[in-house]
Structure formats: structure tokens, C-alpha cells
Amino acid sequence: MDVRICSANMFLGGTSYLGELCCIMPSKTVEISPDIFWVGVEDWNRRVFDALIPLPYGTSYNAYLIVGNDKIALVDTVNPGFEEVLLEKISQIVPPERIDYVVMNHAEPDHAGGIPKVLEIADKANVVSTKLGVDMAKLYFGVPPERTVMVKEGDTLSLGSKTLKFTQAPWLHWPETMFTYALEDQVLFPCDFFGSHLTSDKLFADEVSGILLPEAKRYYAEIMMPFAAFGQKALDKVKALNPKIIAPSHGPVYRNPQPIIEAYEKWTRGPLEKKVVVVYVSMWGSTQTLERTITKAISVNGVEVVPYNLTVADLSHILRDLVDSSAVVIGTPTVLGGAHPLVLYATELIASFGIRGKVAAVFGSYGWGGGAVKKVKTRLQEGGFEVIDTLEIRGPPKPEHIEKAFALGKAIADTIS
Ligand code: FEO
């Protein structure tokens, strides 16, 4: 694999961002297969995605340049603000003006936001995307219809010595998404699918430390879990293609794809673990006493239990645990006639994120008027959960409440055992 590193003075005269980046690391391109180059960028300092998802390790926007002996294609671009870095990297390989096609696997701006600038420089280039993608390219980026090429399942595009094949892969992560496959090189470009929000100076998954799989799972939970059914169909297509390399548009590139394919198999349709996630808030200790009793009951009945106090927990860690948990238990005090706001937020995510373990229980406490438990139960049922037990008590738990809490925990453990 060829790694090309530009000299520091290539940044002179660049934006302040480039100057800052230059101090951290050199600009590099990486040849991941003959004449197929990673020209993406690392966003080390980004800390939130979609105004929701924490990015403790930043993220990367992977773009790939495919140089055929007749035509040149750029697969995906970069987040707005990084266009100049992208163009500078491309220029290390070919003049950007020579790009013939910009393949837009996905219209979300972290990948497609650089399209207007690339089309401005590569003024003969056309955007290649699905029917809905072409529509979104116009909507979001003002790409005129005459500068688009619409593709559908199985269509191919010849670059001369390279052939691109397109696969419909809707809802991974938006409805317009597709995969691109470099046929001769067996390189799959699935954009968000198989991605991870993990910035590293190492491009390949086998060079990155053991943090990758947990981060890939957290990414899956946040981005793909609501669309697991579509992920299953896409996985079957991926396995039929038999790629040698999977090159997503976030995080490391897999030159041995089998482990991440197997992980996605497990996460989308594999057996669930004998594991229960307990999420709760307690204001004055009553709900927490119930939580400790329930947690203990689950554990002593032979089931793994993972408690999360929402005042200190990271919701993305909770979602990651829920990828393969069999049940969830939610605890809340009643606040202003309903659930605690942190529980409301968590319940909404849990009810709407396509969690496969659909067994639940709800518990809580109140001082003068309850009702929170019923509201959480209703929202979970709307999300398709079977709520097998509830417990709501007034004031600090008495011995009979502890007994009921223990029974609730045992019931959950027995149901999934
Ligand atoms: Fe990485 Fe759905 O954008």
C-alpha cells in the first residue's frame, strides 16, 4: 500500500485550519488498492454528530479517488469546511479538474457537503447517485439535473481499467443510500454502513488498537440500529459480492472484512445475550434503592445486568448495550406528574431505536402523586415492548416494597432465561 505524505510547506498560504492540522499531522493519501486512493480527512476535534451523538474520538470523512485509464471517479466527499483539504489531497494524485464522476453514496452533508466545491473545480464532472439521491443532490446542494447520472441496482459504470457496480442499500442511513463496488479490485464503498466514529492516524482496521470494535458497535447502535432490517438485506448483498476490502466513509478501512461482517451479522440478527440493561434516575434515593434490589435480583438469578444512572451515563453507551440485550428496565421518580426529564429522553430513544430485546419492566417512586411509571410503560408499549411488570411506590421503600422489587427483577430474569 502506498502512503504519500505531502510536505509541510504545501500548507503555506492555506486556511488557519490547514495550518493547525499541519502542526498535528502531515496530509496523507493512502493507496488502498492499485489506483484506488483514500483522500479523506480526519476531524479530530468534532465532539457531536447530528446534534445528538457524542464523538469522544472525533470522526473521519473518508473519500476515495478511483483512477481508471479512461475516467476518474471520486467516491463521496467530505464535511463542509474540509473541501480544500480534500482537493489538496486529490491534487497529489491527479489534477482535480480531471475528475469525471462524483459518486454520492449518501446525501448527508458529512459526505456530500463537499460536492458543490468539487463540481466547481471539476467542471465536467457529474454526480452519480440513486433516483432519490439525485433529487436530494438538487435539494441540498443545488446540483442541476444535467450534471447527474442516475443509477439503480446492478448498474455499472466503466472507468476503463476499473468498473464500478452500484447496489441499492436504502435506509443505511437515509432512504437514498447506495453502495459502490469496485469490481476488479473487490473493494466495497458502503459509506455509513460498517463505519465508526473513530479518528486515527492509522487508516486500516488491523493497525488500530482494540478500541475499534466497541466503537464500531456504538456507531452501529446510534446510526444503524433503527434500520436493522435494511441492514440484514444489505449484509446478504455484501456477502454475495465477497469484498476483499470494505472502505466505509467513517473510521478505519477493513482489508480483512470478515470480522466486521460477522459483527454486523450478530448485531442485526444474531442471538441476543442473556443481559438486561437497567436505566434509572433517583432524586432522593428511593428509586435507587429499588434499582439496587432489582439489579441484585437479576444478577443472582444468573443474568448479566448493566445498570446506568442517567445523571452520569452516556446515552450512546446505553444504546450500545441495548444492541444485543434481551430486556430493559426503566426506573424513574415522578416529577411534575410525569417521568424525570432524563428518563423521558432515554425512554424516547429506547422506544424508537429499533431495539430487538422487546421485554421491559418499569419502576419508580413518588412523594405525593405518581403517574410516571404508567407514562413510561405506555411509551414503551408504543415502541413494541412487552412490559411484563411495573412497580410504583410512595416514599422510601418499605420491606414489602423491597420484596416486590426483588420479584420484579426475578421476573425479568426468568422471562429471558
Ligand atoms: Fe455519515 Fe449518514 O452520514
Residues whose N, C-alpha, C, O or C-beta is under 5 A from the ligand:
A	BS01	FEO	E108 D110 H173 D192
